[in-house]
Amino acid sequence: MTTYSRILVGVDGSNEAEAAFRRAAKMAASDGAVLGIAFVADIRRIVPLIDYEQTFIHKARSYGEELVGIYENEAKKAGVQDVETFIQFGTPKSTFVKKNPS
């Protein structure tokens, strides 16, 4: 059976992300792995709305901080010893690849 030392999961408030988080937390707890919890605000949607950009960034950062904080607490309750959180802006696909190049 494969043992993981680092696991990265993206969260966005969706049911799918919730299910992915639950599985990742269970794996991290059983393997003693570091669990990275990431929220990526997709900036592609606001490019034409420059005036709205700063408001969006502030709201997205606040939402992301709250969301990853909730998941961080849940991970610790599930027995994960080492949790890292990330809040980034960009496209989720490229951001996750850059965050975890291996």
C-alpha positions in Angstrom: 0.0 0.0 0.0 1.2 3.5 -0.9 2.1 5.8 2.0 1.9 9.6 1.3 4.1 12.2 3.1 2.2 15.2 1.6 -1.4 15.6 0.4 -2.8 18.7 -1.3 -6.6 19.2 -1.5 -8.4 22.2 -3.0 -11.5 23.5 -1.4 -14.2 25.9 -2.7 -17.3 25.2 -0.7 -18.7 22.7 -3.1 -20.0 19.2 -2.2 -17.3 17.7 -4.4 -14.5 19.6 -2.5 -16.0 18.5 0.8 -15.8 14.9 -0.3 -12.3 15.3 -1.5 -11.3 17.0 1.8 -12.8 14.2 3.9 -10.9 11.6 1.9 -7.6 13.6 2.0 -7.9 14.2 5.8 -8.5 10.5 6.4 -5.5 9.6 4.3 -3.3 12.2 5.9 -4.3 11.1 9.4 -3.6 7.5 8.7 -0.3 8.1 6.9 1.0 10.8 9.2 1.2 13.1 6.1 1.2 16.9 5.9 -2.2 18.0 4.6 -2.2 21.1 2.4 -5.6 22.8 2.1 -5.8 25.3 -0.7 -8.4 27.8 -1.9 -7.8 29.4 -5.3 -9.9 32.3 -6.4 -10.3 32.1 -10.1 -9.4 35.5 -11.5 -10.4 34.7 -15.1 -13.9 35.8 -14.3 -13.0 39.3 -13.3 -10.5 40.4 -15.9 -13.0 42.7 -17.8 -14.2 44.2 -14.5 -11.1 46.1 -13.4 -13.1 48.5 -11.1 -14.6 45.5 -9.3 -11.2 43.8 -9.0 -10.2 45.1 -5.5 -13.6 44.4 -4.0 -13.5 40.9 -5.5 -10.0 40.2 -4.2 -10.9 41.4 -0.7 -14.1 39.3 -0.6 -12.4 36.3 -2.1 -9.6 36.5 0.4 -12.0 36.8 3.3 -14.0 33.8 2.1 -10.9 31.8 1.4 -9.5 32.5 4.9 -12.7 31.5 6.6 -13.1 28.3 4.5 -9.6 27.0 4.9 -9.8 27.8 8.6 -12.9 25.7 9.0 -11.2 22.8 7.1 -8.0 23.2 9.1 -10.0 22.7 12.3 -11.8 19.7 10.9 -8.5 18.2 9.8 -7.0 18.5 13.3 -10.2 17.0 14.8 -9.8 14.1 12.4 -6.3 13.5 13.7 -4.1 15.2 11.1 -1.0 16.5 12.9 0.4 18.8 10.3 -1.8 21.1 8.3 -0.8 23.9 5.9 -3.2 26.3 4.3 -2.9 28.3 1.1 -4.9 31.1 -0.4 -4.0 32.0 -4.0 -5.4 34.0 -6.9 -5.2 32.6 -10.4 -6.5 29.7 -12.3 -6.9 26.6 -10.1 -5.4 24.2 -12.7 -2.1 26.1 -13.1 -1.9 27.2 -9.5 -2.1 23.6 -8.2 0.5 22.5 -10.7 2.9 25.3 -9.6 2.2 24.6 -5.9 3.0 20.9 -6.2 5.5 20.5 -9.1 6.4 16.9 -8.2 
